[in-house]
């Protein structure tokens, strides 16, 4: 495997897209200082996942994006890609070429690609494990990193040896296993807590579940008893009905026999009637003549009385006209007074309306003024807020300058440390300890803050989870209530539909007729099915119809006759039919005056709706029934109209003509007329409940998901909190160790006073500048405080003005309401004036008619006196003729009386038979009443069973028990009472505990299994960690010995003698022990690495790198001026050894040294032809310049 190419675009100084192609051997990258050579090494380190901007020589990660020049704009992204030849499958990926790329946008978004496919940084790190390539590898060594191998941090040096020993991937696996172990232990603790809670719930729920099961068992037994009792009662009802039907049949036969006797007697009577008829004819003839005479005489007397009455009437009419004229004058004065009052009231109301309108305009102006003031204040508040933001920006700039001064101060300390390399190791160690202590304390504080933040997050999530649980409990209860109501309403709807389909509540004959509807054409239905009305009038309409509501409407009399024959044939009883062909509207009654009476709602026929073909029928049934608001008004109207009206009220009271009143309470709240409406209302209610149930179910699902997410988040936060606590404890121990080291070095720092004085002088200047910045900051704080005061005052004024605006708006609404009320009152007054003017005109017309009639009365009285005298003379002549006829009539009457005596016996016999028929009719009525009572009892019982158990008689048969059917109804009722007592003894029963216990029990078993699985997982992870730990120890120990041996050999070769040694801290753990590097060049006996020269340090570090490359060659290595500190002879040895290693490793070297260039197989030149932009120049051109 080797590096084939590097593509760079927008990375640091590489503004343009540049591609570097590489071959085996050594490739050199050369160029002047500042040309961007080292950016190539930074690009490779960055694309392999470097996360530290400082390691890339930047302040933040956006610094790697080309920032632009005087002539070029900044780039929006940085892109680097490296391509490696993988034909030997050194990388565990099945591709001949592997391309790794990374892209960073200025917005902060970043992406990694592996062979043009998105991937994670973790995937890239794992791909290069154990190859020497990567962040922790030894294949990329930049400027200054050579010395850090010797003088850097022990943990960073340790990472180099771990990668060389090949245990880095095992360390990662161990860390991942330890993280999983922490997670498993946290889960184990959580599951243990849950198990503890579930154990507390299981036993109480078990007892509640058993109690609920007992309750349900008893309720089921009670149901069985009740249903068997119902079946026994139904059987008894049928037996009673059969007995009554038998008696009814006998009585019908006796009644038929009595009717036949009446018919025979009637024939005898007709013969006698003929004889008497002939006598009656003679009598009638004589009486006709006599009657004619008497009629003529009566007529004369009648005419005389009529004339006298007419005279009297004319005289009375004169008196009546005079009285009526006086009454009209009185009414006209009253109407005039009322008209004056209304005119005055109208003027007053118009004045109030005008005043109200002026108030409306006044408040409108005030409201507009208030709105304008609010706009001005709002603009001032926004301006003050903008000023506050400007001050905050200035404050941020001052803070940034302060940070720059702080950074400059740190840089002075670093430069002082570099200038003091002559000072003993104590100073270097002290600086390192101070830096480490500061960083460790910062990490410690950061970890503490992070732990507190996680704790706050956990508490917040727990509160959210509690809210979700409360909301879920509420919505579950609401859903249960909705479902319960849905089931109840559904059962009620089904019951009503069954009642409607079976025509329950109607007589047996009605039901029998409606059963034939499919077979016999022409049946339109019962009256209740054909009409509808508002719910508030249902009781009134049903009361008005009475028994007629069950009348059956047919298309013709023929259909009615056919149905009557069907009832007679099957002895199903009697029914009333209303043929549409005989239905006529009653037009005799004119209710005009009555409808204008207060409290009159209307004619009953006008309050119902029906199809056009039934309108005449409805008029005939309800056309004379008046609906009045209440019984008091009804009684008043009956009295006023002399008890001639038929009135009903919405509460069901009925006032009949003649004065009779019917009323009281109904046995149930349902009625035949409202049954269809109730079904429609129930269907609408069920649809609404179904929608509410679906919405509640969706909300419950959402809450359940949110609760699960909250709980999952809580567990994740708790695990993170535990991890932070563990890291904080580890950090605390590290800080303590550093503090102890610092105390040991305190004595050695007394000799550095002079040097510190010079550095402190420079730092003092920075402090003075920082003080000036603080002064500026305090001034800004003061200005901001004043600005916030003004802002608060302006905000208060704005709020006060808004409240005033709201008050004005409310007042405007009230005034508008008063004005509208006044307008309505004026309209009402105008309607009353028009009514009074119309009544005045009517009175004027009536007065003129009465005065005209009074003038003609005197002439008519004289004419009638003359007519009376003429008729009295004719009456005297007719009296003689009448006396002769009366004698002849007397003889005929004596003969007829003889015949009448014979008729008396007929009447006594007829009365006897009629009395017997009447007695039979009473018995039939009593038996039929008993049948209806039994039917009613049976229907009520069936309704109860339907509403209680949602079962009909047919459905109840499945619960039939032979043992119970052999008992008496009293015995079953006693057993039911005992069962009910047992139910009451159970007290409050939670039926849901059965399901709750089942769920909790299942959850407890599941959690128990999970707990055991977690214990096994914990043991498995501990075993894996132990195995990894053991393997790492063995491998590191072996590889470290080989690296030490090879280091000594390479050291001696590069230095021409001397000794190089690697030592482990024997007191520390093997996997965490620090590593010391001992270097003794030829002829020197050193006690401290700081005594080596810069070149010796560099060559020692190179010896270590070459030793590692000998033992474990990396596919490629990128070296950035690591030989810069070497002299020419050492550069030549370095180049020769580099050439030796190039057989197994591809080298890319960034260099200024001629010896390294000479050893290179290929050279790239980097230059800045355009200021600030790195470019790649011709390789051949550079090679020509290098040739002697």
Helices and strands as residue ranges (DSSP letters): E 2-9, E 18-21, E 26-30, H 38-47, G 54-56, G 61-64, E 77-85, E 97-105, E 110-114, E 117-119, H 121-127, E 140-141, H 145-151, H 154-165, H 168-419, H 425-502, H 508-515, E 523-526, H 527-530, E 532-533, H 535-545, G 546-550, E 552-554, H 557-570, E 577-579, G 580-582, H 592-595, E 600-603, G 604-607, E 608-609, G 612-614, H 615-622, E 625-628, H 631-640, E 646-649, E 654-655, E 661-662, H 675-745, G 746-752, H 753-854, H 857-949, H 953-956, G 957-959, H 962-965, H 969-985, H 993-1055, E 1059-1064, E 1075-1080, G 1089-1091, H 1094-1111, E 1116-1120, H 1128-1141, E 1146-1150, H 1154-1159, E 1162-1170, E 1173-1177, H 1179-1186
